[in-house]
Amino acid sequence: MSPELRSAGDPSADRGWRGARPAGTRPPDATRARARRLSITPYLFLFPGIALFAVAVLYPILQAVHMSLFDWKIVGSATSEFLGLENYRRAFADEHFWLALGNTAFYAVATIIPQIVIGLAVALLLHRRSPVQPFLRVLYYLPVVTSWVVVSLLFRFLFADQGLVNFVLGTETSWLADRWTGMLAISALGVWKGIGWSMMIFLAALQGVPRSLLEAAAMDGAGPWQRFRVVTLPAIWAALAFVTIMLVIGGFNVFISVYLMTGGGPAGRTDVLLTYMYEQAFGSLEFGYGAAIAVILTALVLCLSLIQLRMFRDRNGGFAE
């Protein structure tokens, strides 16, 4: 039946025919305006976050890259000389830069693995129902909310020559007067303060492990280790990836504990990249060189994060094992 005949017999059919848009014709203006409003709305919601990210993160990064290319003078009347990549060449030829990078890598390795292993073990223990479970959760999480400044000064006194550590061990070790013992003391603080954070992430992830799968595995004769390896670990794989990536980022950004416990001493032997950058920028007023170290650290952390994302992702792009 032709449209004309349907319209003559049924008024509603006429409205339907007029409402249908033949192929190749343009939609009404009201429809196009509504489509534009709908397409703009998500960007309006995203704009505050993007603007804040651009001002607080992106602009400082770009400014640091810009400063790293100059012999930057903080005095307004002085002229900053353009050096190109000279500050980067100077960093890679600087022995103290490599010492600070080695200390940073040592701190990251010495703190990340214990925080993951101990944090996961504590989470598995506290996942079981117990009358003291809430109290223990608070007790383990308490160091996380404690000020870095307070605990750094506390650990400085604990590892002093006449401190509690030497008293308990019965030794006379000058922990903070040597590179490696000083880094061990700083790492001990990092582990003590970070276990509660990783424990809380793993506890949240363990809530999502299907109990039916654990019971089925137990009925099939799987032991505790087999149930953990086959059922629990794949279920918390995304949380494990998140904890690892965040701890690596945090490990390479250690600053306050080093600055307050040793100040980078003795003779800069416990410097990490951030304390060395701080000393160059605000101690020696080498702002361009300090900015170059900051850019190198940013690029290093970015590369490590991308490598970890690649390692933890499966073939489908997810985080399932």
C-alpha positions as CSV (number, residue, x, y, z in Angstrom):
1,M,0.0,0.0,0.0
2,S,1.3,3.4,-0.9
3,P,1.8,6.1,1.7
4,E,-1.0,8.2,0.2
5,L,-3.5,5.3,0.5
6,R,-2.5,4.6,4.1
7,S,-2.8,8.2,5.1
8,A,-6.3,8.4,3.6
9,G,-7.5,5.4,5.6
10,D,-5.8,6.0,8.9
11,P,-4.8,9.5,10.4
12,S,-2.3,7.9,12.7
13,A,-0.6,6.3,9.8
14,D,-0.3,9.8,8.3
15,R,1.5,11.1,11.4
16,G,3.7,8.0,11.4
17,W,4.6,8.6,7.8
18,R,5.4,12.2,8.3
19,G,7.5,11.3,11.4
20,A,9.6,8.9,9.4
21,R,12.6,10.6,7.8
22,P,13.3,9.4,4.3
23,A,16.9,8.5,3.6
24,G,19.0,11.4,2.5
25,T,17.0,14.1,4.2
26,R,18.3,16.3,7.0
27,P,16.9,16.0,10.6
28,P,14.8,18.9,12.0
29,D,16.7,21.7,13.7
30,A,15.3,20.8,17.1
31,T,16.6,17.3,16.8
32,R,20.1,18.5,15.7
33,A,20.2,21.0,18.6
34,R,19.3,18.3,21.1
35,A,21.9,16.0,19.7
36,R,24.5,18.8,20.1
37,R,23.5,19.3,23.7
38,L,23.8,15.6,24.5
39,S,27.2,15.4,22.9
40,I,28.5,18.4,24.8
41,T,27.1,17.4,28.2
42,P,29.8,14.7,29.1
43,Y,32.6,17.1,28.3
44,L,31.1,19.7,30.6
45,F,31.2,17.2,33.5
46,L,34.8,16.2,32.6
47,F,36.0,19.8,32.2
48,P,36.7,20.6,35.9
49,G,38.8,17.5,36.4
50,I,40.7,18.0,33.2
51,A,41.3,21.7,34.0
52,L,42.6,20.8,37.5
53,F,44.9,18.1,36.1
54,A,46.2,20.6,33.5
55,V,46.9,23.3,36.1
56,A,48.3,21.1,38.9
57,V,50.1,18.3,37.0
58,L,50.5,19.0,33.3
59,Y,51.7,22.6,33.5
60,P,54.4,21.9,36.2
61,I,55.7,19.0,34.1
62,L,55.9,21.2,31.0
63,Q,57.5,24.0,33.0
64,A,60.1,21.6,34.4
65,V,60.9,20.4,30.9
66,H,61.3,24.0,29.8
67,M,63.5,24.9,32.8
68,S,65.7,21.9,32.2
69,L,66.8,23.3,28.9
70,F,68.2,26.5,30.5
71,D,70.7,27.7,33.0
72,W,67.6,28.9,34.9
73,K,68.0,32.1,36.9
74,I,65.4,32.7,39.6
75,V,66.2,36.5,39.7
76,G,63.8,38.3,37.4
77,S,66.4,40.7,36.0
78,A,68.9,37.9,35.2
79,T,68.9,36.2,31.8
80,S,68.5,32.4,31.7
81,E,71.0,31.0,29.1
82,F,69.7,28.3,26.8
83,L,71.7,25.1,27.2
84,G,69.7,22.6,25.2
85,L,70.3,19.1,26.5
86,E,73.5,20.0,28.4
87,N,71.8,19.5,31.8
88,Y,70.8,16.0,30.8
89,R,74.3,15.2,29.5
90,R,75.7,16.5,32.8
91,A,73.3,14.3,34.8
92,F,74.3,11.1,33.0
93,A,78.0,12.0,33.5
94,D,77.5,12.8,37.2
95,E,78.6,10.1,39.6
96,H,76.5,11.4,42.4
97,F,73.4,11.2,40.2
98,W,74.1,7.5,39.7
99,L,74.7,7.0,43.4
100,A,71.4,8.6,44.2
101,L,69.7,6.5,41.5
102,G,71.2,3.4,43.0
103,N,70.0,4.3,46.5
104,T,66.5,5.0,45.1
105,A,66.4,1.6,43.4
106,F,67.7,-0.1,46.6
107,Y,64.9,1.6,48.6
108,A,62.3,0.6,46.0
109,V,63.4,-3.1,46.0
110,A,63.9,-3.3,49.8
111,T,60.4,-1.9,50.5
112,I,58.1,-3.0,47.7
113,I,58.6,-6.8,48.1
114,P,58.1,-6.9,51.9
115,Q,55.1,-4.6,51.7
116,I,53.4,-6.9,49.1
117,V,54.3,-10.2,50.8
118,I,53.7,-9.1,54.4
119,G,50.7,-7.0,53.5
120,L,49.1,-10.0,51.6
121,A,49.9,-12.4,54.5
122,V,48.4,-10.1,57.1
123,A,45.3,-9.6,54.9
124,L,44.8,-13.3,54.5
125,L,45.0,-13.7,58.3
126,L,42.7,-10.8,59.0
127,H,40.2,-11.9,56.4
128,R,39.1,-14.7,58.7
129,R,36.3,-13.7,61.2
130,S,37.6,-13.2,64.7
131,P,36.5,-11.1,67.8
132,V,39.8,-9.1,67.6
133,Q,39.6,-8.6,63.8
134,P,38.5,-5.0,63.8
135,F,41.1,-4.0,66.4
136,L,43.9,-5.7,64.5
137,R,42.9,-4.0,61.3
138,V,43.0,-0.6,63.0
139,L,46.3,-1.5,64.6
140,Y,48.0,-2.4,61.3
141,Y,46.5,0.6,59.5
142,L,47.5,3.1,62.1
143,P,51.0,3.8,60.7
144,V,49.5,4.7,57.4
145,V,47.7,7.7,58.8
146,T,50.6,8.8,61.0
147,S,52.6,11.8,59.8
148,W,55.7,11.0,57.8
149,V,57.5,13.8,59.7
150,V,56.6,12.3,63.1
151,V,57.6,8.8,62.3
152,S,60.8,9.8,60.5
153,L,62.0,11.7,63.5
154,L,60.9,8.8,65.7
155,F,63.0,6.3,63.6
156,R,65.9,8.7,63.6
157,F,66.0,8.4,67.4
158,L,65.4,4.6,67.3
159,F,68.4,4.1,65.0
160,A,70.7,6.6,66.8
161,D,74.0,5.5,68.3
162,Q,72.3,5.4,71.7
163,G,68.9,4.4,70.4
164,L,66.6,1.6,71.1
165,V,67.7,-0.6,68.2
166,N,71.3,-0.8,69.4
167,F,70.0,-1.4,73.0
168,V,67.9,-4.3,71.9
169,L,70.5,-5.8,69.6
170,G,73.3,-5.2,72.1
171,T,75.4,-3.5,69.4
172,E,77.1,-0.1,68.9
173,T,76.4,0.3,65.2
174,S,76.2,3.8,63.8
175,W,73.2,3.1,61.6
176,L,72.8,6.5,60.1
177,A,76.6,7.2,59.6
178,D,77.0,4.6,56.8
179,R,75.4,4.4,53.3
180,W,74.0,0.9,53.5
181,T,73.0,0.7,57.2
182,G,71.4,4.1,56.7
183,M,69.4,2.9,53.7
184,L,68.4,-0.2,55.7
185,A,67.1,2.1,58.5
186,I,65.2,4.2,56.0
187,S,63.8,1.1,54.3
188,A,62.6,-0.3,57.6
189,L,60.6,2.9,58.1
190,G,59.1,2.5,54.6
191,V,58.1,-1.1,55.2
192,W,56.6,-0.4,58.6
193,K,54.6,2.5,57.3
194,G,53.4,0.8,54.1
195,I,52.2,-2.6,55.2
196,G,48.9,-1.3,56.4
197,W,48.1,0.3,53.1
198,S,48.8,-2.8,51.0
199,M,47.0,-4.9,53.6
200,M,43.8,-2.8,53.2
201,I,43.8,-3.1,49.4
202,F,44.3,-6.8,49.6
203,L,41.5,-7.1,52.2
204,A,39.1,-5.3,49.9
205,A,40.1,-7.6,47.1
206,L,39.7,-10.7,49.2
207,Q,36.0,-9.8,49.7
208,G,35.4,-10.5,46.0
209,V,36.9,-14.0,46.0
210,P,34.0,-16.5,45.2
211,R,33.5,-18.6,48.3
212,S,31.8,-21.3,46.1
213,L,35.1,-21.8,44.2
214,L,37.1,-22.1,47.4
215,E,34.6,-24.7,48.7
216,A,34.6,-26.6,45.4
217,A,38.4,-26.7,45.4
218,A,38.5,-27.9,49.0
219,M,36.0,-30.7,48.1
220,D,38.3,-31.7,45.2
221,G,41.1,-32.2,47.7
222,A,43.0,-28.9,47.1
223,G,45.2,-27.8,50.0
224,P,45.5,-24.2,51.3
225,W,48.4,-23.4,49.0
226,Q,46.7,-24.8,46.0
227,R,43.5,-22.9,46.8
228,F,45.4,-19.7,47.1
229,R,47.4,-20.2,43.9
230,V,44.5,-21.4,41.7
231,V,41.5,-19.5,43.1
232,T,42.5,-16.6,45.4
233,L,45.5,-15.2,43.4
234,P,43.7,-15.0,40.1
235,A,40.8,-13.3,41.8
236,I,43.0,-10.6,43.4
237,W,45.3,-10.2,40.4
238,A,44.0,-6.7,39.5
239,A,44.5,-5.6,43.1
240,L,48.1,-7.0,43.1
241,A,48.8,-5.1,39.9
242,F,47.5,-1.9,41.4
243,V,49.5,-2.3,44.6
244,T,52.7,-3.1,42.8
245,I,52.4,-0.1,40.4
246,M,51.6,2.3,43.2
247,L,54.4,1.0,45.4
248,V,56.9,1.4,42.6
249,I,55.8,5.0,42.0
250,G,56.0,5.7,45.8
251,G,59.4,4.0,46.1
252,F,60.9,6.2,43.5
253,N,59.4,9.3,45.1
254,V,60.9,8.7,48.6
255,F,62.0,12.0,50.1
256,I,60.7,13.0,53.5
257,S,62.1,10.0,55.4
258,V,65.6,10.4,53.8
259,Y,65.6,14.1,54.3
260,L,64.7,13.9,58.0
261,M,66.6,10.8,59.0
262,T,70.0,11.3,57.3
263,G,69.6,14.5,55.3
264,G,71.4,12.6,52.5
265,G,74.5,12.2,54.7
266,P,77.1,11.3,55.4
267,A,78.6,13.3,52.6
268,G,75.5,12.6,50.4
269,R,76.0,8.8,50.5
270,T,72.3,8.2,51.3
271,D,71.0,10.7,48.8
272,V,68.1,9.5,46.7
273,L,67.0,11.2,43.4
274,L,64.6,13.6,45.1
275,T,66.9,14.7,47.9
276,Y,69.7,15.2,45.3
277,M,67.3,17.2,43.0
278,Y,66.2,19.3,46.1
279,E,69.8,20.0,47.0
280,Q,70.7,21.0,43.5
281,A,67.7,23.2,43.0
282,F,67.3,24.9,46.4
283,G,70.8,24.4,47.9
284,S,73.0,25.2,45.0
285,L,70.4,27.2,43.1
286,E,70.9,25.0,40.0
287,F,67.3,25.1,39.0
288,G,67.9,24.0,35.4
289,Y,69.9,20.9,36.6
290,G,67.4,20.1,39.3
291,A,64.6,20.3,36.7
292,A,66.5,17.9,34.4
293,I,66.8,15.4,37.3
294,A,63.1,15.7,37.9
295,V,62.3,15.1,34.3
296,I,64.5,12.0,34.2
297,L,62.8,10.7,37.3
298,T,59.4,11.3,35.8
299,A,60.3,9.5,32.5
300,L,61.8,6.6,34.5
301,V,58.7,6.1,36.7
302,L,56.5,6.4,33.6
303,C,58.5,3.7,31.7
304,L,58.4,1.4,34.8
305,S,54.6,1.9,35.1
306,L,54.0,1.1,31.4
307,I,56.2,-2.0,31.7
308,Q,54.3,-3.2,34.8
309,L,50.9,-2.6,33.1
310,R,52.1,-4.6,30.1
311,M,53.3,-7.4,32.4
312,F,50.1,-7.7,34.4
313,R,47.7,-7.4,31.5
314,D,46.4,-10.6,29.8
315,R,45.8,-11.1,26.1
316,N,42.4,-9.5,26.3
317,G,43.8,-6.3,27.8
318,G,42.4,-7.1,31.3
319,F,44.1,-7.9,34.5
320,A,42.8,-11.5,34.9
321,E,45.6,-14.1,35.2
